[in-house]
Amino acid sequence: RHIVLRDDVELWGRADHWASPLETLARGAGDCEDYAIAKYFTLLAAGTPLGRLRLVYVMAQIGGPQGPSQPHMVLA
């Protein structure tokens, strides 16, 4: 609830930046990679075994099979 969704161009002035959790918290904003990275380190610190955490990069179809592709990252 404390991190607002913003794209990298707006936050960092470039198309792609994978922020550290501290950068994300300091800005109070981030994109999908920043959320996934912050979740990864939070769960790791909470004791989740390393082997159970995976950052997954996908190309999401927006609006269905004929829609445009958009890069997206999640934590699995």
PDB file of N, H, CA, C and O in Angstrom:
ATOM      1  N   ARG A   1       0.811  -1.204   0.000  1.00  0.00           N
ATOM      2  CA  ARG A   1       0.000   0.000   0.000  1.00  0.00           C
ATOM      3  C   ARG A   1       0.849   1.261   0.000  1.00  0.00           C
ATOM      4  O   ARG A   1       0.339   2.356  -0.236  1.00  0.00           O
ATOM      5  N   HIS A   2       2.135   1.114   0.262  1.00  0.00           N
ATOM      6  H   HIS A   2       2.550   0.224   0.453  1.00  0.00           H
ATOM      7  CA  HIS A   2       3.001   2.292   0.344  1.00  0.00           C
ATOM      8  C   HIS A   2       3.808   2.520  -0.928  1.00  0.00           C
ATOM      9  O   HIS A   2       4.543   3.503  -1.031  1.00  0.00           O
ATOM     10  N   ILE A   3       3.675   1.630  -1.882  1.00  0.00           N
ATOM     11  H   ILE A   3       3.078   0.832  -1.798  1.00  0.00           H
ATOM     12  CA  ILE A   3       4.410   1.753  -3.147  1.00  0.00           C
ATOM     13  C   ILE A   3       3.409   1.975  -4.273  1.00  0.00           C
ATOM     14  O   ILE A   3       2.532   1.144  -4.512  1.00  0.00           O
ATOM     15  N   VAL A   4       3.548   3.100  -4.958  1.00  0.00           N
ATOM     16  H   VAL A   4       4.260   3.775  -4.764  1.00  0.00           H
ATOM     17  CA  VAL A   4       2.663   3.467  -6.059  1.00  0.00           C
ATOM     18  C   VAL A   4       3.244   2.926  -7.363  1.00  0.00           C
ATOM     19  O   VAL A   4       4.455   2.980  -7.578  1.00  0.00           O
ATOM     20  N   LEU A   5       2.382   2.407  -8.227  1.00  0.00           N
ATOM     21  H   LEU A   5       1.398   2.363  -8.053  1.00  0.00           H
ATOM     22  CA  LEU A   5       2.836   1.885  -9.513  1.00  0.00           C
ATOM     23  C   LEU A   5       3.201   3.036 -10.450  1.00  0.00           C
ATOM     24  O   LEU A   5       2.366   3.885 -10.762  1.00  0.00           O
ATOM     25  N   ARG A   6       4.460   3.051 -10.893  1.00  0.00           N
ATOM     26  H   ARG A   6       5.138   2.361 -10.639  1.00  0.00           H
ATOM     27  CA  ARG A   6       4.960   4.054 -11.844  1.00  0.00           C
ATOM     28  C   ARG A   6       5.938   3.365 -12.786  1.00  0.00           C
ATOM     29  O   ARG A   6       6.619   2.417 -12.397  1.00  0.00           O
ATOM     30  N   ASP A   7       6.005   3.843 -14.024  1.00  0.00           N
ATOM     31  H   ASP A   7       5.451   4.614 -14.340  1.00  0.00           H
ATOM     32  CA  ASP A   7       6.946   3.217 -14.960  1.00  0.00           C
ATOM     33  C   ASP A   7       8.349   3.814 -14.809  1.00  0.00           C
ATOM     34  O   ASP A   7       8.532   4.886 -14.232  1.00  0.00           O
ATOM     35  N   ASP A   8       9.326   3.086 -15.345  1.00  0.00           N
ATOM     36  H   ASP A   8       9.177   2.216 -15.814  1.00  0.00           H
ATOM     37  CA  ASP A   8      10.727   3.461 -15.186  1.00  0.00           C
ATOM     38  C   ASP A   8      11.069   4.792 -15.848  1.00  0.00           C
ATOM     39  O   ASP A   8      11.902   5.537 -15.331  1.00  0.00           O
ATOM     40  N   VAL A   9      10.451   5.101 -16.968  1.00  0.00           N
ATOM     41  H   VAL A   9       9.775   4.496 -17.388  1.00  0.00           H
ATOM     42  CA  VAL A   9      10.733   6.374 -17.637  1.00  0.00           C
ATOM     43  C   VAL A   9      10.378   7.535 -16.706  1.00  0.00           C
ATOM     44  O   VAL A   9      11.131   8.502 -16.595  1.00  0.00           O
ATOM     45  N   GLU A  10       9.248   7.434 -16.051  1.00  0.00           N
ATOM     46  H   GLU A  10       8.636   6.648 -16.141  1.00  0.00           H
ATOM     47  CA  GLU A  10       8.815   8.480 -15.126  1.00  0.00           C
ATOM     48  C   GLU A  10       9.724   8.559 -13.897  1.00  0.00           C
ATOM     49  O   GLU A  10      10.067   9.651 -13.444  1.00  0.00           O
ATOM     50  N   LEU A  11      10.113   7.396 -13.360  1.00  0.00           N
ATOM     51  H   LEU A  11       9.835   6.509 -13.728  1.00  0.00           H
ATOM     52  CA  LEU A  11      10.909   7.373 -12.123  1.00  0.00           C
ATOM     53  C   LEU A  11      12.396   7.598 -12.333  1.00  0.00           C
ATOM     54  O   LEU A  11      13.038   8.317 -11.568  1.00  0.00           O
ATOM     55  N   TRP A  12      12.938   6.980 -13.375  1.00  0.00           N
ATOM     56  H   TRP A  12      12.416   6.397 -13.997  1.00  0.00           H
ATOM     57  CA  TRP A  12      14.385   6.948 -13.542  1.00  0.00           C
ATOM     58  C   TRP A  12      14.871   7.632 -14.819  1.00  0.00           C
ATOM     59  O   TRP A  12      16.075   7.801 -15.012  1.00  0.00           O
ATOM     60  N   GLY A  13      13.941   8.027 -15.691  1.00  0.00           N
ATOM     61  H   GLY A  13      12.963   7.890 -15.535  1.00  0.00           H
ATOM     62  CA  GLY A  13      14.331   8.690 -16.930  1.00  0.00           C
ATOM     63  C   GLY A  13      14.917   7.761 -17.973  1.00  0.00           C
ATOM     64  O   GLY A  13      15.618   8.203 -18.884  1.00  0.00           O
ATOM     65  N   ARG A  14      14.631   6.464 -17.843  1.00  0.00           N
ATOM     66  H   ARG A  14      14.062   6.105 -17.103  1.00  0.00           H
ATOM     67  CA  ARG A  14      15.087   5.491 -18.847  1.00  0.00           C
ATOM     68  C   ARG A  14      14.058   4.367 -18.953  1.00  0.00           C
ATOM     69  O   ARG A  14      13.210   4.197 -18.077  1.00  0.00           O
ATOM     70  N   ALA A  15      14.149   3.610 -20.033  1.00  0.00           N
ATOM     71  H   ALA A  15      14.838   3.747 -20.744  1.00  0.00           H
ATOM     72  CA  ALA A  15      13.130   2.602 -20.344  1.00  0.00           C
ATOM     73  C   ALA A  15      13.080   1.465 -19.335  1.00  0.00           C
ATOM     74  O   ALA A  15      12.005   0.924 -19.078  1.00  0.00           O
ATOM     75  N   ASP A  16      14.223   1.088 -18.754  1.00  0.00           N
ATOM     76  H   ASP A  16      15.097   1.528 -18.963  1.00  0.00           H
ATOM     77  CA  ASP A  16      14.217  -0.054 -17.839  1.00  0.00           C
ATOM     78  C   ASP A  16      15.242   0.151 -16.742  1.00  0.00           C
ATOM     79  O   ASP A  16      16.399   0.474 -17.010  1.00  0.00           O
ATOM     80  N   HIS A  17      14.813  -0.038 -15.509  1.00  0.00           N
ATOM     81  H   HIS A  17      13.873  -0.300 -15.291  1.00  0.00           H
ATOM     82  CA  HIS A  17      15.693   0.030 -14.339  1.00  0.00           C
ATOM     83  C   HIS A  17      15.148  -0.936 -13.304  1.00  0.00           C
ATOM     84  O   HIS A  17      14.004  -0.802 -12.870  1.00  0.00           O
ATOM     85  N   TRP A  18      15.951  -1.901 -12.909  1.00  0.00           N
ATOM     86  H   TRP A  18      16.880  -2.010 -13.262  1.00  0.00           H
ATOM     87  CA  TRP A  18      15.538  -2.835 -11.863  1.00  0.00           C
ATOM     88  C   TRP A  18      16.015  -2.261 -10.532  1.00  0.00           C
ATOM     89  O   TRP A  18      17.193  -2.367 -10.192  1.00  0.00           O
ATOM     90  N   ALA A  19      15.110  -1.662  -9.793  1.00  0.00           N
ATOM     91  H   ALA A  19      14.153  -1.576 -10.069  1.00  0.00           H
ATOM     92  CA  ALA A  19      15.446  -0.986  -8.542  1.00  0.00           C
ATOM     93  C   ALA A  19      15.640  -1.986  -7.410  1.00  0.00           C
ATOM     94  O   ALA A  19      15.001  -3.037  -7.366  1.00  0.00           O
ATOM     95  N   SER A  20      16.535  -1.633  -6.501  1.00  0.00           N
ATOM     96  H   SER A  20      17.055  -0.780  -6.537  1.00  0.00           H
ATOM     97  CA  SER A  20      16.672  -2.415  -5.277  1.00  0.00           C
ATOM     98  C   SER A  20      15.460  -2.104  -4.390  1.00  0.00           C
ATOM     99  O   SER A  20      14.786  -1.094  -4.590  1.00  0.00           O
ATOM    100  N   PRO A  21      15.186  -2.969  -3.416  1.00  0.00           N
ATOM    101  CA  PRO A  21      14.084  -2.665  -2.503  1.00  0.00           C
ATOM    102  C   PRO A  21      14.249  -1.318  -1.801  1.00  0.00           C
ATOM    103  O   PRO A  21      13.261  -0.618  -1.578  1.00  0.00           O
ATOM    104  N   LEU A  22      15.476  -0.945  -1.450  1.00  0.00           N
ATOM    105  H   LEU A  22      16.279  -1.513  -1.631  1.00  0.00           H
ATOM    106  CA  LEU A  22      15.697   0.344  -0.793  1.00  0.00           C
ATOM    107  C   LEU A  22      15.407   1.512  -1.740  1.00  0.00           C
ATOM    108  O   LEU A  22      14.855   2.527  -1.315  1.00  0.00           O
ATOM    109  N   GLU A  23      15.770   1.378  -3.010  1.00  0.00           N
ATOM    110  H   GLU A  23      16.217   0.553  -3.356  1.00  0.00           H
ATOM    111  CA  GLU A  23      15.437   2.418  -3.991  1.00  0.00           C
ATOM    112  C   GLU A  23      13.922   2.560  -4.140  1.00  0.00           C
ATOM    113  O   GLU A  23      13.394   3.672  -4.180  1.00  0.00           O
ATOM    114  N   THR A  24      13.236   1.427  -4.222  1.00  0.00           N
ATOM    115  H   THR A  24      13.665   0.524  -4.189  1.00  0.00           H
ATOM    116  CA  THR A  24      11.783   1.441  -4.372  1.00  0.00           C
ATOM    117  C   THR A  24      11.122   2.107  -3.172  1.00  0.00           C
ATOM    118  O   THR A  24      10.235   2.945  -3.336  1.00  0.00           O
ATOM    119  N   LEU A  25      11.550   1.738  -1.965  1.00  0.00           N
ATOM    120  H   LEU A  25      12.270   1.058  -1.832  1.00  0.00           H
ATOM    121  CA  LEU A  25      10.988   2.352  -0.761  1.00  0.00           C
ATOM    122  C   LEU A  25      11.302   3.838  -0.682  1.00  0.00           C
ATOM    123  O   LEU A  25      10.452   4.631  -0.275  1.00  0.00           O
ATOM    124  N   ALA A  26      12.510   4.222  -1.067  1.00  0.00           N
ATOM    125  H   ALA A  26      13.200   3.579  -1.397  1.00  0.00           H
ATOM    126  CA  ALA A  26      12.890   5.636  -1.015  1.00  0.00           C
ATOM    127  C   ALA A  26      12.048   6.479  -1.967  1.00  0.00           C
ATOM    128  O   ALA A  26      11.677   7.606  -1.639  1.00  0.00           O
ATOM    129  N   ARG A  27      11.746   5.936  -3.143  1.00  0.00           N
ATOM    130  H   ARG A  27      12.047   5.021  -3.410  1.00  0.00           H
ATOM    131  CA  ARG A  27      10.923   6.657  -4.115  1.00  0.00           C
ATOM    132  C   ARG A  27       9.428   6.541  -3.809  1.00  0.00           C
ATOM    133  O   ARG A  27       8.637   7.394  -4.214  1.00  0.00           O
ATOM    134  N   GLY A  28       9.048   5.481  -3.092  1.00  0.00           N
ATOM    135  H   GLY A  28       9.691   4.789  -2.763  1.00  0.00           H
ATOM    136  CA  GLY A  28       7.629   5.250  -2.817  1.00  0.00           C
ATOM    137  C   GLY A  28       6.874   4.850  -4.066  1.00  0.00           C
ATOM    138  O   GLY A  28       5.653   4.991  -4.139  1.00  0.00           O
ATOM    139  N   ALA A  29       7.609   4.349  -5.052  1.00  0.00           N
ATOM    140  H   ALA A  29       8.600   4.235  -4.993  1.00  0.00           H
ATOM    141  CA  ALA A  29       7.004   3.983  -6.336  1.00  0.00           C
ATOM    142  C   ALA A  29       7.899   2.979  -7.044  1.00  0.00           C
ATOM    143  O   ALA A  29       9.098   2.891  -6.776  1.00  0.00           O
ATOM    144  N   GLY A  30       7.287   2.218  -7.961  1.00  0.00           N
ATOM    145  H   GLY A  30       6.313   2.289  -8.178  1.00  0.00           H
ATOM    146  CA  GLY A  30       8.043   1.253  -8.743  1.00  0.00           C
ATOM    147  C   GLY A  30       7.146   0.570  -9.747  1.00  0.00           C
ATOM    148  O   GLY A  30       5.930   0.759  -9.752  1.00  0.00           O
ATOM    149  N   ASP A  31       7.771  -0.235 -10.602  1.00  0.00           N
ATOM    150  H   ASP A  31       8.759  -0.389 -10.597  1.00  0.00           H
ATOM    151  CA  ASP A  31       7.001  -0.999 -11.588  1.00  0.00           C
ATOM    152  C   ASP A  31       6.984  -2.465 -11.181  1.00  0.00           C
ATOM    153  O   ASP A  31       7.393  -2.807 -10.072  1.00  0.00           O
ATOM    154  N   CYS A  32       6.511  -3.335 -12.076  1.00  0.00           N
ATOM    155  H   CYS A  32       6.179  -3.057 -12.977  1.00  0.00           H
ATOM    156  CA  CYS A  32       6.321  -4.743 -11.720  1.00  0.00           C
ATOM    157  C   CYS A  32       7.624  -5.417 -11.285  1.00  0.00           C
ATOM    158  O   CYS A  32       7.612  -6.242 -10.371  1.00  0.00           O
ATOM    159  N   GLU A  33       8.761  -5.074 -11.935  1.00  0.00           N
ATOM    160  H   GLU A  33       8.771  -4.404 -12.678  1.00  0.00           H
ATOM    161  CA  GLU A  33      10.031  -5.684 -11.528  1.00  0.00           C
ATOM    162  C   GLU A  33      10.388  -5.275 -10.101  1.00  0.00           C
ATOM    163  O   GLU A  33      10.863  -6.087  -9.307  1.00  0.00           O
ATOM    164  N   ASP A  34      10.155  -4.013  -9.795  1.00  0.00           N
ATOM    165  H   ASP A  34       9.769  -3.353 -10.440  1.00  0.00           H
ATOM    166  CA  ASP A  34      10.494  -3.515  -8.467  1.00  0.00           C
ATOM    167  C   ASP A  34       9.649  -4.191  -7.384  1.00  0.00           C
ATOM    168  O   ASP A  34      10.162  -4.532  -6.319  1.00  0.00           O
ATOM    169  N   TYR A  35       8.351  -4.384  -7.657  1.00  0.00           N
ATOM    170  H   TYR A  35       7.934  -4.107  -8.522  1.00  0.00           H
ATOM    171  CA  TYR A  35       7.482  -5.108  -6.723  1.00  0.00           C
ATOM    172  C   TYR A  35       7.998  -6.543  -6.531  1.00  0.00           C
ATOM    173  O   TYR A  35       8.112  -7.018  -5.400  1.00  0.00           O
ATOM    174  N   ALA A  36       8.306  -7.225  -7.630  1.00  0.00           N
ATOM    175  H   ALA A  36       8.213  -6.840  -8.548  1.00  0.00           H
ATOM    176  CA  ALA A  36       8.737  -8.620  -7.556  1.00  0.00           C
ATOM    177  C   ALA A  36      10.059  -8.755  -6.802  1.00  0.00           C
ATOM    178  O   ALA A  36      10.223  -9.672  -5.997  1.00  0.00           O
ATOM    179  N   ILE A  37      10.994  -7.854  -7.057  1.00  0.00           N
ATOM    180  H   ILE A  37      10.861  -7.109  -7.711  1.00  0.00           H
ATOM    181  CA  ILE A  37      12.291  -7.892  -6.379  1.00  0.00           C
ATOM    182  C   ILE A  37      12.112  -7.622  -4.884  1.00  0.00           C
ATOM    183  O   ILE A  37      12.721  -8.301  -4.057  1.00  0.00           O
ATOM    184  N   ALA A  38      11.289  -6.643  -4.533  1.00  0.00           N
ATOM    185  H   ALA A  38      10.794  -6.091  -5.204  1.00  0.00           H
ATOM    186  CA  ALA A  38      11.047  -6.343  -3.117  1.00  0.00           C
ATOM    187  C   ALA A  38      10.387  -7.530  -2.412  1.00  0.00           C
ATOM    188  O   ALA A  38      10.756  -7.862  -1.285  1.00  0.00           O
ATOM    189  N   LYS A  39       9.415  -8.169  -3.065  1.00  0.00           N
ATOM    190  H   LYS A  39       9.115  -7.899  -3.980  1.00  0.00           H
ATOM    191  CA  LYS A  39       8.775  -9.356  -2.478  1.00  0.00           C
ATOM    192  C   LYS A  39       9.788 -10.481  -2.288  1.00  0.00           C
ATOM    193  O   LYS A  39       9.784 -11.156  -1.259  1.00  0.00           O
ATOM    194  N   TYR A  40      10.657 -10.681  -3.281  1.00  0.00           N
ATOM    195  H   TYR A  40      10.660 -10.132  -4.117  1.00  0.00           H
ATOM    196  CA  TYR A  40      11.680 -11.720  -3.224  1.00  0.00           C
ATOM    197  C   TYR A  40      12.525 -11.568  -1.956  1.00  0.00           C
ATOM    198  O   TYR A  40      12.662 -12.515  -1.181  1.00  0.00           O
ATOM    199  N   PHE A  41      13.091 -10.376  -1.747  1.00  0.00           N
ATOM    200  H   PHE A  41      12.980  -9.607  -2.377  1.00  0.00           H
ATOM    201  CA  PHE A  41      13.966 -10.176  -0.604  1.00  0.00           C
ATOM    202  C   PHE A  41      13.207 -10.171   0.723  1.00  0.00           C
ATOM    203  O   PHE A  41      13.756 -10.582   1.745  1.00  0.00           O
ATOM    204  N   THR A  42      11.968  -9.717   0.722  1.00  0.00           N
ATOM    205  H   THR A  42      11.522  -9.383  -0.108  1.00  0.00           H
ATOM    206  CA  THR A  42      11.149  -9.747   1.938  1.00  0.00           C
ATOM    207  C   THR A  42      10.875 -11.182   2.358  1.00  0.00           C
ATOM    208  O   THR A  42      11.031 -11.525   3.530  1.00  0.00           O
ATOM    209  N   LEU A  43      10.466 -12.030   1.408  1.00  0.00           N
ATOM    210  H   LEU A  43      10.340 -11.751   0.456  1.00  0.00           H
ATOM    211  CA  LEU A  43      10.194 -13.428   1.729  1.00  0.00           C
ATOM    212  C   LEU A  43      11.459 -14.184   2.106  1.00  0.00           C
ATOM    213  O   LEU A  43      11.429 -15.050   2.980  1.00  0.00           O
ATOM    214  N   LEU A  44      12.569 -13.863   1.453  1.00  0.00           N
ATOM    215  H   LEU A  44      12.594 -13.159   0.743  1.00  0.00           H
ATOM    216  CA  LEU A  44      13.848 -14.483   1.798  1.00  0.00           C
ATOM    217  C   LEU A  44      14.223 -14.131   3.245  1.00  0.00           C
ATOM    218  O   LEU A  44      14.637 -15.004   4.008  1.00  0.00           O
ATOM    219  N   ALA A  45      14.080 -12.871   3.616  1.00  0.00           N
ATOM    220  H   ALA A  45      13.744 -12.162   2.996  1.00  0.00           H
ATOM    221  CA  ALA A  45      14.392 -12.433   4.981  1.00  0.00           C
ATOM    222  C   ALA A  45      13.438 -13.051   6.005  1.00  0.00           C
ATOM    223  O   ALA A  45      13.805 -13.228   7.167  1.00  0.00           O
ATOM    224  N   ALA A  46      12.221 -13.378   5.580  1.00  0.00           N
ATOM    225  H   ALA A  46      11.923 -13.234   4.636  1.00  0.00           H
ATOM    226  CA  ALA A  46      11.236 -13.991   6.476  1.00  0.00           C
ATOM    227  C   ALA A  46      11.448 -15.489   6.630  1.00  0.00           C
ATOM    228  O   ALA A  46      10.724 -16.147   7.376  1.00  0.00           O
ATOM    229  N   GLY A  47      12.446 -16.033   5.923  1.00  0.00           N
ATOM    230  H   GLY A  47      13.035 -15.498   5.317  1.00  0.00           H
ATOM    231  CA  GLY A  47      12.769 -17.440   6.098  1.00  0.00           C
ATOM    232  C   GLY A  47      12.325 -18.374   4.989  1.00  0.00           C
ATOM    233  O   GLY A  47      12.508 -19.586   5.103  1.00  0.00           O
ATOM    234  N   THR A  48      11.749 -17.851   3.926  1.00  0.00           N
ATOM    235  H   THR A  48      11.600 -16.866   3.833  1.00  0.00           H
ATOM    236  CA  THR A  48      11.363 -18.704   2.796  1.00  0.00           C
ATOM    237  C   THR A  48      12.630 -19.260   2.161  1.00  0.00           C
ATOM    238  O   THR A  48      13.550 -18.493   1.874  1.00  0.00           O
ATOM    239  N   PRO A  49      12.708 -20.566   1.932  1.00  0.00           N
ATOM    240  CA  PRO A  49      13.900 -21.140   1.317  1.00  0.00           C
ATOM    241  C   PRO A  49      14.157 -20.548  -0.073  1.00  0.00           C
ATOM    242  O   PRO A  49      13.230 -20.359  -0.860  1.00  0.00           O
ATOM    243  N   LEU A  50      15.422 -20.264  -0.356  1.00  0.00           N
ATOM    244  H   LEU A  50      16.175 -20.418   0.283  1.00  0.00           H
ATOM    245  CA  LEU A  50      15.834 -19.680  -1.635  1.00  0.00           C
ATOM    246  C   LEU A  50      15.303 -20.477  -2.823  1.00  0.00           C
ATOM    247  O   LEU A  50      14.875 -19.897  -3.821  1.00  0.00           O
ATOM    248  N   GLY A  51      15.331 -21.793  -2.718  1.00  0.00           N
ATOM    249  H   GLY A  51      15.679 -22.264  -1.908  1.00  0.00           H
ATOM    250  CA  GLY A  51      14.883 -22.656  -3.810  1.00  0.00           C
ATOM    251  C   GLY A  51      13.397 -22.572  -4.128  1.00  0.00           C
ATOM    252  O   GLY A  51      12.954 -23.106  -5.145  1.00  0.00           O
ATOM    253  N   ARG A  52      12.626 -21.912  -3.279  1.00  0.00           N
ATOM    254  H   ARG A  52      12.986 -21.478  -2.453  1.00  0.00           H
ATOM    255  CA  ARG A  52      11.179 -21.790  -3.499  1.00  0.00           C
ATOM    256  C   ARG A  52      10.794 -20.469  -4.162  1.00  0.00           C
ATOM    257  O   ARG A  52       9.618 -20.237  -4.444  1.00  0.00           O
ATOM    258  N   LEU A  53      11.780 -19.601  -4.412  1.00  0.00           N
ATOM    259  H   LEU A  53      12.734 -19.790  -4.183  1.00  0.00           H
ATOM    260  CA  LEU A  53      11.507 -18.278  -4.977  1.00  0.00           C
ATOM    261  C   LEU A  53      12.074 -18.162  -6.387  1.00  0.00           C
ATOM    262  O   LEU A  53      13.233 -18.498  -6.630  1.00  0.00           O
ATOM    263  N   ARG A  54      11.253 -17.687  -7.303  1.00  0.00           N
ATOM    264  H   ARG A  54      10.311 -17.414  -7.106  1.00  0.00           H
ATOM    265  CA  ARG A  54      11.683 -17.492  -8.691  1.00  0.00           C
ATOM    266  C   ARG A  54      11.130 -16.192  -9.222  1.00  0.00           C
ATOM    267  O   ARG A  54       9.932 -15.932  -9.113  1.00  0.00           O
ATOM    268  N   LEU A  55      11.997 -15.369  -9.800  1.00  0.00           N
ATOM    269  H   LEU A  55      12.971 -15.581  -9.889  1.00  0.00           H
ATOM    270  CA  LEU A  55      11.541 -14.203 -10.547  1.00  0.00           C
ATOM    271  C   LEU A  55      11.207 -14.692 -11.956  1.00  0.00           C
ATOM    272  O   LEU A  55      12.040 -15.315 -12.614  1.00  0.00           O
ATOM    273  N   VAL A  56       9.997 -14.410 -12.411  1.00  0.00           N
ATOM    274  H   VAL A  56       9.320 -13.903 -11.876  1.00  0.00           H
ATOM    275  CA  VAL A  56       9.528 -14.906 -13.707  1.00  0.00           C
ATOM    276  C   VAL A  56       9.209 -13.715 -14.603  1.00  0.00           C
ATOM    277  O   VAL A  56       8.371 -12.876 -14.272  1.00  0.00           O
ATOM    278  N   TYR A  57       9.895 -13.657 -15.747  1.00  0.00           N
ATOM    279  H   TYR A  57      10.576 -14.338 -16.016  1.00  0.00           H
ATOM    280  CA  TYR A  57       9.700 -12.601 -16.738  1.00  0.00           C
ATOM    281  C   TYR A  57       8.844 -13.167 -17.864  1.00  0.00           C
ATOM    282  O   TYR A  57       9.182 -14.194 -18.452  1.00  0.00           O
ATOM    283  N   VAL A  58       7.748 -12.504 -18.159  1.00  0.00           N
ATOM    284  H   VAL A  58       7.473 -11.670 -17.681  1.00  0.00           H
ATOM    285  CA  VAL A  58       6.826 -12.995 -19.191  1.00  0.00           C
ATOM    286  C   VAL A  58       6.473 -11.865 -20.146  1.00  0.00           C
ATOM    287  O   VAL A  58       6.698 -10.691 -19.854  1.00  0.00           O
ATOM    288  N   MET A  59       5.918 -12.238 -21.286  1.00  0.00           N
ATOM    289  H   MET A  59       5.735 -13.192 -21.524  1.00  0.00           H
ATOM    290  CA  MET A  59       5.331 -11.276 -22.208  1.00  0.00           C
ATOM    291  C   MET A  59       3.821 -11.447 -22.092  1.00  0.00           C
ATOM    292  O   MET A  59       3.268 -12.435 -22.575  1.00  0.00           O
ATOM    293  N   ALA A  60       3.157 -10.496 -21.457  1.00  0.00           N
ATOM    294  H   ALA A  60       3.607  -9.694 -21.064  1.00  0.00           H
ATOM    295  CA  ALA A  60       1.715 -10.569 -21.232  1.00  0.00           C
ATOM    296  C   ALA A  60       0.981 -10.033 -22.457  1.00  0.00           C
ATOM    297  O   ALA A  60       1.353  -9.001 -23.016  1.00  0.00           O
ATOM    298  N   GLN A  61      -0.062 -10.747 -22.866  1.00  0.00           N
ATOM    299  H   GLN A  61      -0.363 -11.586 -22.413  1.00  0.00           H
ATOM    300  CA  GLN A  61      -0.929 -10.288 -23.957  1.00  0.00           C
ATOM    301  C   GLN A  61      -1.995  -9.382 -23.354  1.00  0.00           C
ATOM    302  O   GLN A  61      -2.787  -9.823 -22.522  1.00  0.00           O
ATOM    303  N   ILE A  62      -2.017  -8.144 -23.761  1.00  0.00           N
ATOM    304  H   ILE A  62      -1.373  -7.786 -24.437  1.00  0.00           H
ATOM    305  CA  ILE A  62      -2.959  -7.169 -23.232  1.00  0.00           C
ATOM    306  C   ILE A  62      -4.231  -7.201 -24.066  1.00  0.00           C
ATOM    307  O   ILE A  62      -4.183  -6.969 -25.274  1.00  0.00           O
ATOM    308  N   GLY A  63      -5.357  -7.483 -23.444  1.00  0.00           N
ATOM    309  H   GLY A  63      -5.396  -7.671 -22.463  1.00  0.00           H
ATOM    310  CA  GLY A  63      -6.640  -7.479 -24.148  1.00  0.00           C
ATOM    311  C   GLY A  63      -6.926  -8.743 -24.940  1.00  0.00           C
ATOM    312  O   GLY A  63      -7.804  -8.729 -25.802  1.00  0.00           O
ATOM    313  N   GLY A  64      -6.220  -9.830 -24.681  1.00  0.00           N
ATOM    314  H   GLY A  64      -5.507  -9.842 -23.981  1.00  0.00           H
ATOM    315  CA  GLY A  64      -6.497 -11.085 -25.373  1.00  0.00           C
ATOM    316  C   GLY A  64      -5.425 -11.463 -26.372  1.00  0.00           C
ATOM    317  O   GLY A  64      -4.425 -10.759 -26.508  1.00  0.00           O
ATOM    318  N   PRO A  65      -5.627 -12.589 -27.085  1.00  0.00           N
ATOM    319  CA  PRO A  65      -4.593 -13.140 -27.973  1.00  0.00           C
ATOM    320  C   PRO A  65      -4.140 -12.204 -29.092  1.00  0.00           C
ATOM    321  O   PRO A  65      -2.993 -12.292 -29.529  1.00  0.00           O
ATOM    322  N   GLN A  66      -4.989 -11.332 -29.554  1.00  0.00           N
ATOM    323  H   GLN A  66      -5.921 -11.260 -29.198  1.00  0.00           H
ATOM    324  CA  GLN A  66      -4.614 -10.428 -30.645  1.00  0.00           C
ATOM    325  C   GLN A  66      -4.062  -9.095 -30.142  1.00  0.00           C
ATOM    326  O   GLN A  66      -3.624  -8.268 -30.941  1.00  0.00           O
ATOM    327  N   GLY A  67      -4.080  -8.879 -28.822  1.00  0.00           N
ATOM    328  H   GLY A  67      -4.436  -9.551 -28.172  1.00  0.00           H
ATOM    329  CA  GLY A  67      -3.630  -7.625 -28.248  1.00  0.00           C
ATOM    330  C   GLY A  67      -2.111  -7.513 -28.245  1.00  0.00           C
ATOM    331  O   GLY A  67      -1.408  -8.492 -28.496  1.00  0.00           O
ATOM    332  N   PRO A  68      -1.619  -6.335 -27.966  1.00  0.00           N
ATOM    333  CA  PRO A  68      -0.171  -6.121 -27.928  1.00  0.00           C
ATOM    334  C   PRO A  68       0.483  -6.857 -26.738  1.00  0.00           C
ATOM    335  O   PRO A  68      -0.162  -7.111 -25.721  1.00  0.00           O
ATOM    336  N   SER A  69       1.753  -7.187 -26.890  1.00  0.00           N
ATOM    337  H   SER A  69       2.277  -6.981 -27.716  1.00  0.00           H
ATOM    338  CA  SER A  69       2.524  -7.828 -25.824  1.00  0.00           C
ATOM    339  C   SER A  69       3.159  -6.760 -24.959  1.00  0.00           C
ATOM    340  O   SER A  69       3.572  -5.705 -25.440  1.00  0.00           O
ATOM    341  N   GLN A  70       3.227  -7.061 -23.658  1.00  0.00           N
ATOM    342  H   GLN A  70       2.891  -7.918 -23.268  1.00  0.00           H
ATOM    343  CA  GLN A  70       3.886  -6.148 -22.719  1.00  0.00           C
ATOM    344  C   GLN A  70       4.735  -6.956 -21.764  1.00  0.00           C
ATOM    345  O   GLN A  70       4.248  -7.931 -21.191  1.00  0.00           O
ATOM    346  N   PRO A  71       6.003  -6.578 -21.571  1.00  0.00           N
ATOM    347  CA  PRO A  71       6.838  -7.295 -20.604  1.00  0.00           C
ATOM    348  C   PRO A  71       6.258  -7.155 -19.195  1.00  0.00           C
ATOM    349  O   PRO A  71       5.720  -6.109 -18.833  1.00  0.00           O
ATOM    350  N   HIS A  72       6.377  -8.228 -18.409  1.00  0.00           N
ATOM    351  H   HIS A  72       6.814  -9.078 -18.703  1.00  0.00           H
ATOM    352  CA  HIS A  72       5.868  -8.222 -17.042  1.00  0.00           C
ATOM    353  C   HIS A  72       6.695  -9.186 -16.205  1.00  0.00           C
ATOM    354  O   HIS A  72       7.138 -10.221 -16.702  1.00  0.00           O
ATOM    355  N   MET A  73       6.904  -8.850 -14.937  1.00  0.00           N
ATOM    356  H   MET A  73       6.544  -8.009 -14.534  1.00  0.00           H
ATOM    357  CA  MET A  73       7.643  -9.738 -14.035  1.00  0.00           C
ATOM    358  C   MET A  73       6.811 -10.004 -12.795  1.00  0.00           C
ATOM    359  O   MET A  73       6.154  -9.113 -12.257  1.00  0.00           O
ATOM    360  N   VAL A  74       6.858 -11.257 -12.356  1.00  0.00           N
ATOM    361  H   VAL A  74       7.392 -11.981 -12.794  1.00  0.00           H
ATOM    362  CA  VAL A  74       6.180 -11.667 -11.131  1.00  0.00           C
ATOM    363  C   VAL A  74       7.101 -12.530 -10.312  1.00  0.00           C
ATOM    364  O   VAL A  74       8.105 -13.032 -10.816  1.00  0.00           O
ATOM    365  N   LEU A  75       6.766 -12.708  -9.041  1.00  0.00           N
ATOM    366  H   LEU A  75       5.950 -12.300  -8.631  1.00  0.00           H
ATOM    367  CA  LEU A  75       7.482 -13.627  -8.182  1.00  0.00           C
ATOM    368  C   LEU A  75       6.674 -14.894  -8.064  1.00  0.00           C
ATOM    369  O   LEU A  75       5.498 -14.855  -7.703  1.00  0.00           O
ATOM    370  N   ALA A  76       7.294 -16.016  -8.365  1.00  0.00           N
ATOM    371  H   ALA A  76       8.250 -16.047  -8.658  1.00  0.00           H
ATOM    372  CA  ALA A  76       6.616 -17.320  -8.257  1.00  0.00           C
ATOM    373  C   ALA A  76       7.253 -18.113  -7.129  1.00  0.00           C
ATOM    374  O   ALA A  76       6.841 -19.241  -6.859  1.00  0.00           O
TER     375      ALA A  76
END
